[in-house]
């Protein structure tokens, strides 16, 4: 089973920013997740988060998505 984790940010033309999460995200990924979300939100464009590829989400990472 592949447990590769990735966080990808892409621009949806001028509609907003898409943050795609995949794999298992835990406390080791928290700073990278924080940074990605900060970068996306600081663009001023609407930010969308795609969690469809996530197989596990640590409670601290889930909390970061709610802030």
C-alpha positions in Angstrom: 0.0 0.0 0.0 1.4 3.4 -1.0 1.2 6.0 1.8 2.9 8.8 -0.1 1.7 12.1 1.2 1.5 15.2 -0.9 0.3 18.8 -0.6 -0.2 20.5 -3.9 -1.3 24.1 -4.6 -2.6 25.2 -8.0 -4.4 28.2 -9.3 -7.9 27.8 -10.8 -7.5 30.6 -13.4 -9.0 33.5 -11.5 -11.6 31.5 -9.7 -9.4 30.7 -6.7 -6.6 28.5 -5.3 -6.9 24.8 -5.0 -5.0 22.9 -2.2 -5.0 19.2 -2.9 -4.1 16.8 -0.1 -3.4 13.2 -0.5 -2.2 10.2 1.6 -1.8 10.1 5.3 -1.3 13.5 7.0 -0.1 13.6 10.6 1.9 15.8 12.9 5.0 15.5 10.7 3.1 17.2 7.9 1.6 20.0 10.0 4.1 22.7 9.3 4.0 22.0 5.5 0.2 22.0 5.6 0.3 25.3 7.6 2.6 26.9 5.1 0.6 25.7 2.1 -2.6 27.0 3.6 -1.0 30.4 4.5 0.3 30.8 1.0 -3.0 30.0 -0.6 -5.0 32.2 1.7 -2.6 35.1 1.4 -3.3 35.3 -2.4 -6.6 37.0 -1.6 -8.5 34.6 -3.9 -11.0 32.0 -2.7 -9.3 28.9 -1.4 -10.7 25.4 -2.0 -9.3 22.3 -0.3 -9.6 18.8 -1.9 -9.5 16.0 0.6 -10.6 13.2 -1.7 -7.2 11.6 -1.7 -6.7 11.6 2.0 -6.7 8.2 3.7 -5.8 9.5 7.2 -6.0 12.9 8.8 -4.5 13.5 12.2 -6.7 15.6 14.5 -4.1 18.4 14.6 -4.1 18.6 10.8 -7.9 18.6 10.8 -7.9 21.4 13.3 -5.5 23.4 11.1 -8.1 23.2 8.3 -10.8 24.7 10.5 -8.8 27.8 11.5 
